Amino acid sequence: MLSRDEIVLRIKIARDHANLSARALSLKADLNAGYINRLETGKDFLPSLEALLRIIEACNMTEEQFFYHDINKFKDDMALINSFKDVSDEKKTAIAVLLKN
């Protein structure tokens, strides 16, 4: 489970990835203009689930990307995983064994 600070940090990262200011994000997510600023600076303020989902969508992210263990590596990791789609099961097993060693 992510802490409040981790959620806020991920919102900032998502906003940066989308090249949005706090104001632009609040408008795109249809939230009050001061909402994102309060969220990013408030000590005990967390977004509702609905607001968080709006923020994620406004940043052109999926929930999977937002909550991925390393938000900055998601696209690279998914590209690597997708490159294995056409690899035979034998080769996948061999690669897995190689990576374990």
Secondary structure as GFF3:
##gff-version 3
##sequence-region A 1 101
A	DSSP	alpha_helix	4	17	.	.	.	ID=ss1
A	DSSP	alpha_helix	22	28	.	.	.	ID=ss2
A	DSSP	alpha_helix	35	41	.	.	.	ID=ss3
A	DSSP	alpha_helix	49	58	.	.	.	ID=ss4
A	DSSP	alpha_helix	63	67	.	.	.	ID=ss5
A	DSSP	alpha_helix	74	83	.	.	.	ID=ss6
A	DSSP	alpha_helix	89	100	.	.	.	ID=ss7
###
